[in-house]
Amino acid sequence: MRHAFTCLLLGMALQAGAQSDSLWRVWNDAAQPDSARLKAMQVLAWKAVFERPDSGMALARKQLDLARRTESQPAQFEASTTLAVGSSMKGDYSAALTHLHACLALAKAMKDPKREANTYSNLSNVYRSLGDLPMALTQLQKSQRIDSELDNKEGLAGTYNNMGTIQTELNNHREALELYQRSAALAEELNSDRGRAQAALNVGSAYLNLGQPDTAAQLFLRGLELYRSIGRKLEQGMAFNNLGRAYGQLGRAENAFASLDSAQRILSSIGATRPLIRTHVNRGNLLIELQRGREAVGACREGEKLAEANNLLQQRVECLQCLHRAYELTGDFRNAYTTQSAYMSVNDSLLKLNNSKEVTRLEVTRAYQERMLADSLDNVRKLHEQQMLAQEHIAREKERRNLFLYAGLGVFALSIGLWNRLRFVRRSRAAIQKEKDRSEGLLLNILPAAVAEELKDKGEAEARYFEQVTVLFTDFKGFTALSERVSPQQLVRDLNECFSAFDRICEKHGIEKIKTIGDAYMAAGGLPTPNTTHTVDVINAALEMRDFIADGKARKSAAGRPYFEVRIGIHTGPVVAGIVGVKKFQYDIWGDSVNTASRMESSGEVGKVNISEATYQVVEQLSVAGQAEPVEAQATNNANRKTSDFSFTHRGKVQAKGKGEMEMYFVERA
């Protein structure tokens, strides 16, 4: 994370232990000014959080307590930043986002754009860890805009580095190299050894990914020398790791192993688990390239044990891939098969975790917005109360003075004052009402109107059982592959265009949008107010969504641009609906019907609306009840059927994951 706003004593925290003792004495001396004690604790906490996150966070909480008691907003900002760093290093991204949103609120309250830009950059790092690269890039663009306006070269250097990291994860290595080089140029302008060191490692990594290990090795050596000079052990270990990879690609195995040995020694001494696992994986891959299978098994297994002990799923996936290759090289196919099975299991867990990370991000963001809105309302009320007290005081002074001058004039002045006060009260009430309307608008954007009313009236909303609703799922084909072909900005614009259209279609047909999960969209008809037309409503909406995507495909294909293709699935059955929790709440639905609707989508075909037997039967019953045209057999095997509104293509029994074989139908307009 960037930390442009750590205090001026940061350099002291990297010096000898005697200086740390001196800082502790300052902190423990209650006779010292609070500002000095806060600075001392900031240095201690910031140094500790990178080597021992729990200890650093404990110190930051002490700093935050004193900062709040003394109402020092800068110290609160620094302490919250340290807590965000520690939470992120521990993988608690929800807590990291909470601390950073607090930093953002403090920066805005202080009207400090530098701190605001710094916080956006830190938010980007957390969203990148959550796998939300478009949101990460959005935060960096906010930071870049502010730093450009301020000509803050140090901030821009950090932003370009972070943008380069995102491009690297998107495999856009040339774009990453360009961004890293821009950061390196700014580091030279600033004469910053730390900036030069970071740029050397990043530019070197880009060259290594572009197949230029010789250039990369020279840059890694330069970065290593600089990090030694400023005493950054973690980055020294990472530099040795990179050197090991570069020397391996150059065929200099002896140098490669020596570099990895140095990385392991340094990273083990400071307990840096993630990069240490990377060292074992790099060693294992190098041994595999050298056809030394048994040694590779040992190296990969060491990394996998460490990743498992610390519950690091992404690192376990990498270690298991390395271990699988090593077992295959030794001819131990039984263990290779076992390792492959373990890899698949861990990878499934990682996918589930990524979904939960997305939920965490949405919940934290929504909770922050609600809290900010509540704070806004409270601030408006307090402001108006202060203004009204001041106005009353002025009115009393005018009344007293005018009584001495002339009674008639005093009465007139009092009348004017009362009239002004009345107008002021009206304006105040209008402003408060406006903020209240904004609050209710936000609530209605999160919850159905009926549920929102119940929540406001009772302070809670009870979960309800619905005997029959119709659930719709959509999913875009090849979304991951498409995301690699277009820029993050374009991907988000296209996704927003589609989901906004889906929202309008749902509103048009009286369907309740439930949520989006990545590139999937979920909605339901027949709740929170039950009705008898929900099945037909949902099918009509699904066909309209399908047509919208088809039109977009035709338009973009003609222009030579990438396009989305969609699968849609529908099922009718019972669900339970309600709000989860009392904070960060969300209206959601549960039950086997939800899972079945999802299987209808995944078992369908691109450009088709796939429905279950249950949905088909409900539509037929509605057609009979409404005296629709008689159902005609379109073929002797009864594969195609038609009602007055829809025509159906019977697919027979289709295998659905986790459900076995199920009767399914494609539906079209009649």
C-alpha positions in Angstrom: 0.0 0.0 0.0 1.1 3.6 -0.6 1.7 5.5 2.6 2.6 9.0 1.5 1.1 10.4 4.7 3.0 8.6 7.4 4.7 10.9 9.8 8.2 12.4 9.4 9.6 10.0 12.0 9.1 7.0 9.7 12.8 6.8 9.0 13.6 6.5 12.7 11.5 3.3 12.8 13.9 1.6 10.5 17.0 2.3 12.5 18.5 0.6 15.5 16.6 -0.9 18.4 17.8 1.9 20.7 15.7 4.4 18.8 12.6 2.1 19.2 13.2 2.2 22.9 13.4 6.0 22.7 10.0 6.0 21.0 8.5 3.8 23.6 9.7 6.1 26.3 8.0 9.0 24.6 4.8 7.1 24.3 4.8 6.0 27.9 5.6 9.5 29.2 2.2 11.1 29.9 4.0 14.4 30.5 4.9 14.5 26.8 2.6 16.5 24.4 -0.1 14.3 22.9 1.2 15.2 19.4 4.7 13.7 20.2 3.2 10.6 21.8 1.0 10.0 18.7 3.9 10.5 16.3 6.0 8.0 18.4 3.3 5.4 18.3 2.7 5.9 14.6 6.3 5.0 13.9 6.2 2.0 16.1 2.9 0.7 14.7 3.9 1.3 11.1 7.2 -0.6 11.4 5.6 -3.5 13.3 2.6 -4.0 11.0 4.8 -5.2 8.0 6.8 -7.7 10.1 4.1 -8.8 12.7 0.7 -7.6 11.5 -1.1 -8.5 14.8 1.4 -6.5 16.9 1.3 -3.6 14.5 -2.5 -3.5 14.6 -2.5 -3.6 18.4 -0.2 -0.6 18.6 -2.4 1.2 15.9 -5.5 0.7 18.1 -3.7 2.4 21.0 -2.8 5.3 18.7 -6.4 5.5 17.5 -7.8 5.6 21.0 -5.6 8.6 22.0 -6.2 10.3 18.6 -10.0 10.1 19.2 -9.7 11.4 22.7 -7.6 14.3 21.6 -9.7 14.8 18.4 -6.6 14.6 16.2 -8.0 13.8 12.8 -4.5 13.4 11.1 -3.5 10.8 13.8 -6.8 9.0 13.4 -6.1 8.9 9.6 -2.7 7.4 10.1 -3.8 4.8 12.7 -6.7 3.7 10.4 -4.3 3.4 7.5 -2.1 1.1 9.6 -5.1 -1.0 10.7 -6.1 -1.3 7.0 -2.6 -2.5 6.1 -2.6 -5.1 8.9 -6.1 -6.4 8.0 -5.2 -6.7 4.3 -2.0 -8.6 5.2 -4.1 -11.0 7.3 -6.6 -11.5 4.5 -9.4 -9.7 6.3 -10.4 -7.6 3.4 -13.8 -6.6 4.9 -12.1 -5.0 7.9 -9.5 -3.4 5.6 -12.3 -1.7 3.5 -14.0 -0.5 6.7 -10.8 1.1 7.9 -10.1 2.7 4.5 -13.6 4.1 4.3 -13.0 5.7 7.7 -9.8 7.2 6.2 -11.7 8.5 3.2 -14.3 10.2 5.5 -11.5 11.8 7.6 -9.6 13.0 4.5 -12.7 14.7 3.2 -13.5 16.2 6.6 -10.0 17.7 6.7 -10.4 18.8 3.1 -7.0 17.1 2.4 -7.0 15.9 -1.2 -3.5 14.2 -0.8 -4.8 12.0 1.9 -8.0 11.3 -0.2 -5.9 10.3 -3.2 -3.7 8.1 -1.0 -6.8 6.3 0.4 -8.2 5.7 -3.1 -4.9 4.0 -4.0 -5.1 1.9 -0.9 -8.7 0.9 -1.7 -7.5 -0.2 -5.1 -5.1 -2.7 -3.5 -7.8 -4.2 -1.4 -10.3 -4.5 -4.3 -7.4 -6.1 -6.4 -7.0 -8.7 -3.6 -10.7 -9.4 -3.8 -10.3 -10.1 -7.5 -12.4 -7.0 -8.5 -10.0 -5.5 -11.0 -12.5 -3.1 -12.6 -13.3 -1.6 -9.2 -9.6 -1.5 -8.3 -8.8 0.4 -11.5 -11.7 2.8 -10.8 -10.2 3.7 -7.4 -6.8 4.3 -9.1 -8.3 6.6 -11.7 -9.8 8.7 -8.8 -6.4 8.9 -7.2 -4.6 9.8 -10.4 -7.1 12.6 -11.1 -6.5 14.2 -7.7 -2.7 13.8 -7.8 -2.5 15.2 -11.3 -4.5 18.3 -10.2 -2.1 18.7 -7.3 1.0 17.8 -9.3 1.7 15.3 -6.6 4.5 13.3 -8.3 5.0 10.9 -5.4 1.4 10.0 -5.4 1.4 9.6 -9.2 4.4 7.3 -9.0 2.5 5.0 -6.6 -0.6 5.1 -8.8 1.3 4.1 -11.9 2.9 1.2 -10.1 -0.5 -0.1 -8.9 -2.0 0.3 -12.4 0.9 -1.6 -13.8 0.2 -4.4 -11.3 -3.4 -4.7 -12.5 -2.3 -4.8 -16.2 0.2 -7.6 -15.2 -2.7 -9.6 -13.7 -4.6 -9.0 -17.0 -1.5 -10.3 -18.9 -1.1 -7.0 -20.6 2.7 -7.0 -20.0 3.6 -4.2 -22.4 1.0 -1.9 -20.9 2.3 -2.8 -17.5 5.9 -2.0 -18.6 4.9 1.4 -19.8 3.2 2.3 -16.5 6.1 1.0 -14.5 8.6 3.1 -16.5 6.5 6.2 -15.9 6.7 5.5 -12.2 10.5 5.0 -12.5 10.8 8.4 -14.3 9.0 10.1 -11.4 11.1 8.3 -8.8 14.2 9.8 -10.5 12.7 13.3 -10.5 11.9 12.9 -6.8 15.4 11.4 -6.1 13.7 8.7 -4.1 15.8 5.5 -3.5 12.7 3.7 -2.3 10.8 4.7 -5.5 13.8 3.6 -7.6 14.0 0.3 -5.8 10.3 -0.5 -6.3 10.5 0.6 -9.9 13.5 -1.6 -10.5 11.6 -4.7 -9.3 8.4 -3.9 -11.2 10.1 -3.0 -14.5 12.3 -6.1 -14.1 9.2 -8.3 -13.6 7.6 -6.8 -16.7 10.8 -7.6 -18.8 10.8 -11.1 -17.3 7.2 -11.7 -18.3 8.1 -10.4 -21.8 10.9 -13.0 -22.2 13.9 -10.8 -21.4 15.5 -12.4 -18.3 18.9 -10.8 -18.8 17.5 -7.2 -18.6 15.3 -8.4 -15.7 18.2 -9.8 -13.7 20.1 -6.5 -13.9 17.1 -4.6 -12.7 16.5 -7.0 -9.8 20.1 -6.7 -8.7 19.8 -2.9 -8.7 16.5 -3.1 -6.7 18.1 -5.5 -4.2 21.1 -3.1 -3.6 18.7 -0.2 -3.0 16.5 -2.1 -0.6 19.6 -3.2 1.3 20.6 0.4 1.7 17.3 1.4 3.2 16.9 -1.7 5.3 13.7 -3.3 3.8 14.0 -7.0 4.4 10.6 -8.0 2.9 11.5 -6.4 -0.4 15.0 -7.9 -0.3 13.4 -11.4 -0.1 11.1 -10.6 -3.0 14.1 -9.3 -5.1 16.0 -12.6 -4.4 12.8 -14.5 -5.4 12.7 -12.7 -8.8 16.4 -13.2 -9.3 16.0 -16.9 -8.9 13.4 -16.9 -11.6 15.5 -14.8 -13.9 18.7 -16.8 -13.4 16.6 -20.0 -14.0 15.4 -18.7 -17.4 19.0 -17.8 -18.3 20.2 -21.3 -17.5 22.3 -20.2 -14.6 21.0 -22.8 -12.1 23.7 -22.3 -9.5 23.0 -18.6 -9.2 19.3 -19.3 -9.3 19.5 -21.7 -6.3 21.7 -19.3 -4.4 19.2 -16.5 -4.9 16.3 -18.7 -3.7 18.3 -19.8 -0.7 18.8 -16.1 0.2 15.1 -15.4 -0.3 14.2 -18.3 2.0 16.6 -17.2 4.7 15.3 -13.6 4.8 11.6 -14.3 4.4 11.7 -17.1 7.1 13.4 -14.7 9.5 10.6 -12.1 9.3 7.7 -14.6 9.0 6.6 -13.4 5.5 4.5 -16.5 4.7 3.1 -15.6 1.2 6.5 -14.7 -0.5 8.1 -17.6 1.3 5.6 -20.0 -0.3 6.5 -18.3 -3.6 10.2 -19.2 -3.0 9.3 -22.9 -2.6 7.2 -22.9 -5.8 10.0 -21.1 -7.7 12.5 -23.7 -6.4 10.1 -26.6 -7.4 9.5 -25.3 -10.9 13.3 -24.8 -11.4 14.0 -28.4 -10.3 11.3 -29.6 -12.6 13.0 -27.8 -15.5 16.3 -29.5 -14.6 14.5 -32.9 -14.5 15.2 -33.3 -10.8 11.8 -34.7 -9.9 12.4 -36.1 -6.4 13.9 -32.8 -5.2 11.1 -30.9 -6.9 8.5 -33.0 -4.9 10.2 -31.9 -1.7 10.2 -28.2 -2.6 6.6 -28.1 -3.8 5.5 -30.1 -0.8 7.1 -27.7 1.6 5.3 -24.8 0.0 2.0 -26.7 0.0 2.3 -27.6 3.8 2.9 -23.9 4.6 0.0 -22.7 2.4 -2.3 -25.3 4.0 -1.2 -24.4 7.6 -2.1 -20.7 6.9 -5.3 -21.5 4.9 -3.9 -19.6 1.8 -6.0 -21.1 -1.0 -4.5 -19.3 -4.0 -1.0 -20.3 -2.9 -2.1 -23.9 -2.3 -3.4 -24.1 -5.8 0.0 -23.0 -7.2 1.8 -25.4 -4.9 -0.5 -28.4 -5.9 0.1 -27.6 -9.6 3.8 -27.6 -9.0 3.6 -30.9 -7.0 1.5 -32.6 -9.6 4.1 -31.8 -12.3 6.8 -33.1 -10.0 5.1 -36.4 -9.3 4.5 -36.9 -13.1 8.2 -36.3 -13.7 9.1 -39.1 -11.2 6.6 -41.5 -12.7 4.6 -41.5 -9.4 1.2 -41.4 -11.1 -0.8 -42.5 -8.1 0.4 -39.5 -6.1 0.0 -37.3 -9.2 -3.7 -38.3 -9.4 -4.2 -37.7 -5.7 -2.6 -34.3 -6.0 -4.7 -33.4 -9.0 -7.9 -34.3 -7.0 -6.7 -32.1 -4.2 -6.0 -29.3 -6.6 -9.6 -29.5 -8.0 -11.0 -29.5 -4.5 -9.0 -26.5 -3.4 -9.7 -24.6 -6.6 -13.4 -25.1 -6.1 -13.0 -23.7 -2.6 -11.1 -20.7 -4.0 -14.0 -20.0 -6.5 -16.5 -20.1 -3.6 -14.2 -17.8 -1.6 -14.1 -15.3 -4.6 -17.9 -15.3 -4.6 -17.9 -14.5 -0.9 -15.3 -11.8 -1.5 -17.6 -10.2 -4.0 -20.5 -10.3 -1.5 -18.2 -8.8 1.2 -17.2 -5.9 -1.1 -20.8 -5.1 -2.0 -21.9 -5.3 1.7 -19.1 -3.1 3.0 -19.7 -0.6 0.2 -23.4 -0.5 0.8 -22.9 -0.2 4.6 -20.5 2.6 4.1 -23.0 4.5 1.9 -25.7 4.1 4.4 -23.5 5.3 7.2 -22.4 8.3 5.3 -26.0 9.1 4.5 -26.9 8.8 8.2 -24.0 11.1 9.1 -25.1 13.6 6.4 -28.6 13.8 7.9 -27.2 14.2 11.4 -24.8 16.9 10.3 -27.7 18.8 8.6 -29.8 18.6 11.7 -26.9 19.9 13.9 -26.1 22.7 11.5 -29.7 23.9 11.4 -30.0 23.7 15.2 -26.9 25.9 15.5 -28.2 28.4 12.9 -31.5 28.6 14.6 -29.9 29.3 18.0 -27.8 32.0 16.4 -30.9 33.5 14.7 -32.8 33.5 18.0 -29.9 35.3 19.8 -29.7 37.9 17.1 -33.5 38.4 17.3 -33.3 38.9 21.1 -30.5 41.5 20.8 -32.5 43.4 18.2 -35.6 43.3 20.3 -33.8 44.7 23.4 -32.0 47.5 21.5 -35.1 48.5 19.7 -37.2 48.7 22.9 -34.9 51.3 24.2 -35.0 53.3 21.0 -38.6 53.3 20.1 -41.4 50.9 21.0 -43.1 51.0 17.7 -40.0 50.4 15.8 -39.2 47.5 18.2 -42.5 45.8 17.4 -41.9 46.2 13.7 -38.4 44.8 13.9 -39.7 41.9 16.0 -42.2 41.1 13.4 -39.6 41.1 10.7 -37.4 38.8 12.8 -40.2 36.4 13.4 -41.0 36.3 9.7 -37.4 35.6 8.8 -37.3 32.9 11.4 -40.4 31.3 10.0 -38.9 31.4 6.5 -35.6 29.9 7.9 -37.5 27.1 9.7 -39.3 26.3 6.5 -36.1 26.2 4.6 -34.5 24.0 7.3 -37.4 21.6 7.2 -37.2 21.4 3.4 -33.5 20.6 3.6 -34.1 17.9 6.2 -36.9 16.5 4.1 -34.7 16.4 1.1 -32.0 14.4 3.0 -34.8 12.1 4.3 -36.0 11.5 0.7 -32.5 10.7 -0.3 -32.2 8.2 2.6 -35.6 6.5 1.6 -34.5 6.5 -2.0 -31.4 4.6 -1.1 -33.4 2.2 1.0 -35.8 1.5 -1.8 -32.9 0.9 -4.1 -31.8 -1.9 -1.8 -35.1 -3.4 -0.7 -38.6 -4.0 -2.2 -41.0 -1.2 -1.3 -43.2 -3.5 0.9 -40.1 -4.9 2.8 -38.7 -1.3 3.2 -42.0 -0.1 4.7 -42.1 -3.1 7.2 -38.5 -2.4 8.1 -39.2 1.3 8.8 -42.4 0.6 10.8 -41.1 -2.3 12.9 -37.4 -1.9 12.8 -37.2 -5.4 11.3 -38.7 -7.4 8.5 -39.7 -11.0 8.9 -38.7 -13.7 6.5 -41.7 -15.1 4.5 -42.4 -18.4 2.8 -43.8 -18.1 -0.7 -45.5 -21.3 -2.0 -44.9 -20.4 -5.6 -42.6 -17.9 -7.3 -40.7 -17.9 -10.6 -36.9 -17.5 -10.5 -34.8 -16.3 -13.4 -31.0 -16.6 -13.8 -28.9 -15.2 -16.7 -25.2 -15.8 -17.4 -22.9 -14.6 -20.1 -21.0 -17.1 -22.2 -17.2 -16.8 -22.3 -17.2 -13.8 -19.9 -13.8 -14.6 -18.6 -12.3 -15.0 -22.1 -14.0 -11.7 -23.2 -12.5 -9.9 -20.2 -9.0 -10.7 -21.5 -9.8 -9.1 -24.9 -11.1 -5.7 -23.8 -10.0 -3.1 -21.4 -11.5 -3.1 -17.8 -13.3 0.2 -18.5 -15.0 -1.2 -21.6 -15.9 -4.4 -19.9 -17.5 -2.6 -17.0 -19.4 -0.2 -19.4 -20.7 -3.2 -21.4 -21.8 -5.1 -18.3 -23.4 -2.0 -16.9 -25.3 -1.4 -20.2 -26.7 -5.0 -20.1 -27.6 -5.1 -16.4 -29.2 -1.6 -16.6 -31.4 -2.9 -19.5 -32.3 -6.0 -17.5 -33.3 -3.7 -14.5 -35.6 -1.7 -16.8 -37.1 -4.9 -18.2 -37.7 -6.3 -14.7 -39.4 -3.1 -13.7 -41.6 -3.1 -16.8 -42.9 -6.7 -16.1 -43.3 -6.2 -12.3 -40.4 -8.6 -11.4 -38.1 -8.1 -8.4 -34.4 -8.0 -9.1 -32.6 -10.0 -6.4 -28.9 -9.4 -7.0 -26.0 -9.8 -9.5 -23.1 -12.1 -8.8 -20.2 -11.4 -11.1 -21.6 -11.6 -14.6 -24.8 -13.5 -13.4 -28.2 -11.8 -12.9 -30.9 -13.1 -10.7 -34.6 -12.0 -10.4 -37.9 -13.4 -9.3 -41.6 -12.9 -10.0 -44.4 -13.3 -7.5 -42.8 -11.6 -4.5 -42.8 -9.8 -2.2 -46.5 -9.3 -3.2 -47.8 -12.7 -4.5 -49.6 -12.7 -7.9 -50.9 -15.2 -10.4 -49.1 -14.0 -13.5 -45.5 -14.2 -12.3 -44.6 -17.2 -14.5 -45.8 -15.4 -17.7 -44.2 -12.1 -16.5 -40.8 -13.7 -16.0 -40.9 -15.6 -19.4 -41.8 -12.4 -21.2 -39.0 -10.6 -19.4 -36.5 -13.4 -20.2 -37.4 -13.2 -23.9 -37.0 -9.5 -23.9 -33.5 -9.8 -22.2 -32.5 -12.4 -24.8 -33.6 -10.1 -27.6 -31.7 -7.2 -26.1 -28.4 -9.2 -26.0 -29.0 -10.5 -29.5 -29.4 -7.0 -30.9 -26.2 -5.9 -29.1 -24.4 -8.9 -30.6 -25.5 -8.0 -34.1 -24.5 -4.4 -33.7 -21.1 -5.1 -32.2 -20.3 -8.0 -34.6 -21.0 -5.7 -37.6 -18.5 -3.2 -36.0 -15.9 -5.9 -35.4 -16.2 -5.5 -31.6 -16.4 -8.3 -29.0 -20.0 -9.0 -27.8 -21.9 -10.9 -25.1 -24.0 -14.0 -25.6 -26.4 -15.1 -22.9 -28.0 -18.2 -21.4 -31.3 -17.8 -19.4 -32.9 -20.4 -17.1 -36.3 -20.3 -15.3 -37.9 -22.5 -12.6 -41.1 -22.1 -10.6 -41.4 -23.3 -7.0 -41.4 -22.4 -3.3 -38.8 -20.1 -1.7 -38.1 -18.3 1.5 -37.4 -14.6 1.2 -36.2 -12.0 3.6 -33.4 -9.8 4.9 -30.1 -11.2 6.1 -29.0 -9.7 9.4 -29.6 -6.2 10.8 -26.5 -4.5 9.3 -25.3 -4.6 5.8 -28.6 -6.2 5.0 -29.8 -7.5 1.6 -33.1 -8.9 0.4 -32.5 -12.4 -0.8 -34.3 -15.7 -1.5 -33.4 -19.3 -0.5 -34.5 -22.8 -1.3 -34.1 -25.6 -3.7 -36.0 -23.6 -6.3 -33.2 -21.1 -6.5 -30.7 -23.9 -7.2 -33.0 -25.5 -9.8 -33.3 -22.2 -11.6 -29.5 -21.9 -11.7 -29.3 -25.4 -13.2 -31.9 -24.4 -15.9 -29.5 -21.6 -16.9 -26.3 -23.8 -16.9 -28.1 -26.6 -18.7 -29.5 -24.3 -21.4 -28.0 -23.0 -24.7 -26.8 -19.6 -25.8 -29.6 -17.4 -27.1 -32.3 -19.7 -25.6 -34.6 -19.4 -22.6 -34.6 -22.8 -20.9 -37.5 -23.6 -18.5 -38.2 -26.5 -16.1 -41.2 -28.9 -16.2 -42.7 -27.1 -13.2 -42.7 -23.7 -15.1 -44.1 -25.3 -18.2 -47.0 -26.9 -16.3 -47.9 -23.6 -14.6 -48.0 -21.8 -18.0 -50.2 -24.6 -19.5 -52.6 -24.3 -16.5 -52.8 -20.5 -17.0 -53.6 -21.0 -20.7 -56.4 -23.4 -19.9 -57.8 -21.2 -17.2 -57.7 -18.2 -19.5 -59.4 -20.2 -22.3 -56.4 -20.0 -24.4 -56.4 -21.7 -27.8 -56.2 -25.5 -27.5 -52.7 -26.9 -27.2 -51.7 -28.4 -30.5 -49.3 -31.3 -31.0 -46.7 -30.1 -33.4 -45.1 -33.5 -33.9 -46.1 -37.1 -33.1 -43.5 -37.3 -30.3 -45.2 -34.3 -28.6 -41.8 -32.5 -28.7 -43.2 -29.1 -29.7 -46.2 -27.5 -28.0 -47.9 -24.1 -28.4 -50.2 -21.9 -26.3 -51.8 -18.6 -27.2 -48.7 -16.7 -25.9 -45.7 -19.1 -26.1 -44.5 -22.1 -28.1 -42.4 -24.8 -26.4 -39.7 -27.2 -27.6 -39.6 -30.3 -25.4 -35.9 -31.2 -24.8 -36.7 -34.4 -22.9 -34.6 -35.4 -19.9 -31.4 -33.4 -19.6 -28.6 -34.0 -17.1 -28.4 -31.2 -14.6 -25.4 -30.9 -12.2 -26.4 -32.1 -8.7 -30.0 -32.7 -9.8 -29.8 -35.7 -12.1 -32.0 -35.8 -15.3 -34.7 -33.2 -15.5 -37.4 -32.4 -18.0 -36.7 -29.2 -19.8 -38.2 -27.0 -22.5 -37.1 -24.1 -24.7 -39.7 -21.4 -24.8 -40.4 -18.8 -27.6 -43.1 -16.3 -28.4 -46.0 -18.0 -30.2 
